[in-house]
Amino acid sequence: SRTVPSIATLAPDSRKTRVPLPIAPRSSRSNASLETTSASAPDELSAEDPELLWGQLLSWHESGYLVALSCGRHGLSSEVYQSVGLNDNHAYSLLQLRSVGSLWLMQIRNPWGGSGRASEWRGDWSDHSALWTAEMRRELEVYSEASEDGIFWMSFDDFLRYFGAVSVCMLNSAWHEYRVPLATNELVAAPWTASAFEVTVAAPTWVALEILQASDRQFDEATAYAYIAIGVLVAKRRGRGLYTVVGSVSPLARRSRTMDVLLDDPSAEYVVLPMAPDLSGQTKLTLALSSAHPVVIREAETNANVARRVVADLVARRGSPADYGEGMTLWTYVFGAMFFILVINGPRGKSIDIAVDASASTNMLSLRAGSMNSSDTLG
């Protein structure tokens, strides 16, 4: 029997909302400067599991990656930060991570050194903290006299209290990199960009993908600029018209979204589908792809049928199904900032009518004809 997928999508109106920034890592295997990290709005990672975050920081640090720490959390004023010797909305660098018994400590550097209105942390384990003992100084090799050089120690608990994001620049000269600007569709057209990519590999390889948009720090407060939701889907072609999603990072209104995916089948073709509904069609986007081994990349105009089938596989695998009998099934799935409704009508000679009424929803825009009411007939 012939299956006919239909997809309706809702996405947030980025003109009306800004998403708070939690503790979050963002990765890039490029040789770009830290401008792309310290000025970014990173991907979401909950700080509710501090052991996980500490483990990730250790892994990145031991790998020799550059790690930037963004100081500033919602709900804390600039005056609070100044009172403890920190600068909010400011990037610091990570120098060391050490554990002594149950105590986790971080050595952090302010790139401004000893200058500025607040150059060094003045809380626990700062240069003049009473917590330092001769034993702890030997353990952490802190022998020099305290100086306002911008370098200080801080407990991991205080880091979680005052810092809002983590960015990691995975510098690796042996990796291969590809960067390309993306063309966006207007919001009423599709939830994906006008650019898509076909990738083949000669040998199994890890690939790092990143989709970026212009930083809001390039605009003053008078400019009506807001991030749009961006994400990426990677699918493996497994037959004529059939695709299996092998990697994804959900669309959120962030400066960048990143993902790592293993492309392990040299006989297969993979599709990289950037997701970025854009009301104006004017947002400047970039896709960066880095790989451990050489890959063949072909850029092409997004095939709407291919894109729909990739999204349909995602929703059917991860969504919540409702069976209406005789092979008629409806799935719903929240994918980051997007809400998908997928309907498949299996039996030949049967039809199904679908009507979606989201007119009571707030802060939402429909990606289907721009209307909050949508209807369709599948037969």
N, C-alpha and C positions, 0 to 999 in steps of 0.2 A: 504494500500500500504506500501511497505517497504522503509524506508528512510535510505540512506547510507551517513554518514558524512565523509568528507575528510578534513584534517587539514594540512596546510603548515605553517611553522613558521620561522621567521627570528629573529635573536638576534644579539646584538652588539658584536664585537670582543673586549673582555676585555683586550687583550694585547695592544690595540692601544689607548684606551681612559680612562680618569679618570674623574669622575663626580664631579663638584663643590659641596660644602657642604653648604646648606642654613640653616637658623634657623630651628631646627628640634627636636621633642621629641622622645625619645626611651624608651619603658617601659619594665620592667622585674619584675615578681612577685617572683623571686628567692631570696634566702638568700645569694647569692654570693656577694663578695665585689664589690666596685665601680670600680674595674679594668675593668669590662665589660661595664661600662658607660663612664668613662673618656677616655678610649682608643678606643672608638667605632666610627664608621662612621654612624650617626643616620639616621632614616627615614626622608623623606622630609616633611616639613611643611612650607608653604610660610609665610614670615613675613609681607606680604602685608596687613594683617588684624591684627593689633596690639591688638585690643580689644579681639579678639578670643584667641590670645596667652596669654594675661594677664589673661583672665578668666581661661584658662587651668592651668596656673601656680598657681593661687589662689586655684583651686580645688585640685591640687596635694599637695600643701603646707598644706591646711586645713585638708587633709586626713592623714597627718603625714608621707607622703612619702619622701624619700631622693631624693633631686633634685640637680643635678650637672650641672654646666654651663661651656661650653667650650669656652674659649676666643680665638679669632682669626677669621678673615674674609679675604676672598680673596681680593687682591688689597691693603691691608694695610701692610706696612713693619714692621719688628720687631722694628725698630727705632721709628716708630710712637707710638707703644705700650709702649715702654720704656719711652717715653717722657711724657706719662700720668700716669705712675705708674703701668702699667699692663704687664703681660707676655702672649705673644701669644703662641698658641699651648699648653695651660695649662688649667687644670680643677679647677674651683672654686665651692664652695658650697653655696646654697641659705639658708639664715637664716630667713629673714622676707620679707613680702610684705605689704606695707602700702599705702593707698590713703588718701591724705589730699586735699580736694576740687578737683580741676582738676589735681593735681599733683600725679603721681604714682612713688613711691620710692621702691627700693630694698636694703636690707641689705645683703651684700655678704662677704664671707670669703675666703681668700687665705690660703690653707692648709699649706703653708710654713710659715705662721705667719709673723713675722717681719723680716725674713731673705730673702735673695735672691736679685737679681739685681733690682727688682721692686716688692715691697711687697704690696703697697696700691695705690689705685686710687687717683689721684691728681686733678680731675676735679670738676665740680659742685656737691655739697653735700658731698664732701670728708671731712675728719676730720678738715681741715684748710680752708674750703670754707667760703667765706664771706656771703653766702646765709643763713647761720644758724642764726635764731633769737631765743630769749628766748622762744617765743611762740612755735616755731617749735621744740625746744629741749624738752619742756614739752610734746608736742603732741606725739613725737616719743620716749620719755623717754631716751634722750641722755644727761646724766648728768656728765659722767666721763670726765676727761681731755683727749685730743687727745693723742693717743699713736700708735706706729708702731706695732700693734698686728695682722695685716693682715685683720682686720674687718673694713668695710667701707660701706657707703651709696652711692647709685648711682641712677640717674633718669632712668626710663624705656626707654626713648629715647636714652640715652647714652648706655644702655645695648644693644639695637638693633643695635647701631652703631659699637660696638666693639666686641660683642660676636657672635659666629657662630652657636652654637648648644645647645640644652637642652636635658639632659638625666634624666629619672625618674626611680628610683628603688622602685617598689611598694611592699615593705616588708609587708607581711601578713602571720603570722605563722599559721593561720587557713586554708590557701589554701593548696591544694594537688599538688605536682609537679612531673613531669616525664621528664627526659632528656635522649636523645639517640643520638649517632653519626649517620650520614646519609651516605649512599653509593651513589656516584654520577655516572651518566651515562656519556659516552663520548658524545660530542656535536652532533655528527652525528646521535646518537641513538634517543634522545628524549629531550624535554624541561623540563622534570621532573626528579627527583632523582630516584634511584633504590629502595628506601624505601618509603613505603606508610603506612598509619595507618587507622584502622577501630576503631571507637569510639562509645560506647553506654553509655547512662546516665540513672540513676535510677530516677532522678528528674531534672526538668529544672535547668540549671546552666550556669553561665558565664565561658568562657574559654579564657585564654590568651595564644596565640601562638607566638613563636619567633623562627626564623631561623637565625643562626649566622655562621660566618666564621672567620678564624684566622685574627687578627688585623694586618694591614700593619705596625704598630709600632714595630712588632717583627722582622722586616727585615730592613737591612741597605739599603742605596740608591743604592748600587751596585747590589742588588738583584732584578731581574725582577719579581716583585710581584704586582698583581693588583686584585682588587675585581672582582668576577664574579657577574652577576645579580642573585639575590635570591628573592623568594617570596613564598607565600602559598595560596592554594585554599582549602576551606572546602565545601563539598557538602553533601546533604541529599539524601539517596536512596529513591526513590518514586515509585518503581516498578522494574520489571525485565529489567535491562539495561537502566533505566532512572534515572537521577540525577538532582538535583537542587542545584546550588551554593548558599550557605547561608552566605558566608563570604570570603573575599579575601584581600590580600595585594600584590600589583603589584611588579613584579621582577625589582629591580634596583641594580646597583653595589654599595652596601653599606656593612658596617661591619655587620649590622643586620637589619632585617625587622620584625615588630611586628603587631599584630592585636588582637582585642577582638571580640568574637563571642558568641551569645547566642544559646546554644543547648537546645531546649525547648520541644523536643518530646521523651519521654522515650521509645516509641514503635518503633522508627526509628533507622537506622544505618547511621552513618556519616562517610565520607571518608575525611581524611586529606592528601592532595597531595602537598608536598614541590616541588617548582619549582626552578631548578638550573641547567641550561645547562652549562656543564664544558668541555672545549676543551681537557684538559689533563686527566680528571678523577681523579686528585690528590688533589683537594681542600678539606680541612677538614671542614666539616659542622656539626652543631649540631642543633637538634630540641628540644625546651623546651616547655612543655605544663603545664600550671597551671590552676587549676579549683577551684571554690568556694565549690563544692561538689564532692565526689568521682566519678570517671568515670572508665569505663572498656576500656582499650586500647590494641589493638592487632596489632603488627607490622607484615607486610607481604611484600613480593616482589611486586613491583608495577605491577598491571595488566594493560597492555597497552590499552586494549579495554575499561576498566573502566576509565582510565586516559583520553583517547580521548573523551569519552562521557561527562566527567566532563568539559573539556575544550570546547567542542562543546556547552554545555549549557551556559557557560560563554559568548562565542562569539555571540551565537544566541540571548541572552537576552540584551547584551550591545553593540553589534556591529552595523555597518551600513549595512542594507540589500540592495541587488539589485535583483529584480525579473525578471527572464528570461522566465517566462511563463510556464504553464503546471507543476507547482510544483517544478521547478528548481530555487533555490535561492542561492546567494553568499553573504556572510558577510565578512567584514573586521573589524578588531578591534586592536587598539594599547593598549596593556596591559603592562604598564611600559616600560621595555626595549625590549619587544617582540611585534611583529606584526603578527597577526594571519589572515589567510584566510580560511574560512569555506565554503564548498559547500555541499548542500544537494539536492539529486535527488529523488524526491518523487514518480513519477508515475512508475508503473510496465511496463516493456517492452520498456522503453525509456532509452537512454543513453546520457551522456553529457561529452564532452572533456574539460579538464582544462589545461591551460598552464600558468605558472608564470615565467616571465623573470625579474629578479632583478639584472642582470649583470651590470647595470649602477649604482647601489647603492654603496655607500662608507661606510666603517667602519661597514659592516654587514657580518654576516655569516649565512648560511642556516642550519636549523636543519633537513633538509630532504635530505639525501644522500650527504650532504656536498656541494651540487651544488647550484649555484644561479639561475639555470634554472630547473624548475620542471614541470612535466606533469602527467596527470592521466586521466583515463576514468572511470566514474561511470555509472553502468547500473543495 
